Amino acid sequence: MTVLVDDPVWPAHGRLWAHLVSDESLDELHAFARRNDLPARAFDRDHYDVPEESIERLVADGARRVGGKELTRRLIASGLRVRGRDRR
């Protein structure tokens, strides 16, 4: 079981955002998100968008901080990745 969070590099709504994923299952990801009070609207098919100020709390609860390339590599390897063209 590993929940991963990458670096907050995506600007939107006046803040920076990161991605939160599981490298095992969406059930694990959703359970972690609920435990950390992340809103369901933050889920985007294979990840949660999380604001920069939440990262420290997520890591304290067990999320592993990784770079964006590592997060993407692990998400693809898990079979949970939803490709951009499949998001439409």
ZITAVEN-V618351 format. One record per backbone hydrogen bond with DSSP energy under -1.0 kcal/mol. NH is the residue of the N-H (numbers start at 1). CO is the residue of the C=O. Records with the same first field share a line. If there is no record, write none. Layout:
BEGIN
NH=CO + CO
END
This chain:
BEGIN
4=21
5=64
6=19
9=7
10=17
12=15
15=12
17=10
18=50
20=48
21=4
23=2
29=25
30=26
31=27
32=28
33=29
34=30
35=31
36=32
37=34
38=33
42=39
43=40
44=47
46=44
48=20
49=42
50=18
52=16
54=51
55=52
58=54
59=55
60=56
61=57
62=59
63=58
64=3
66=5
71=67
72=68
73=69
74=70
75=71
76=72
77=73
78=74
79=76
80=75
86=83
87=84
END
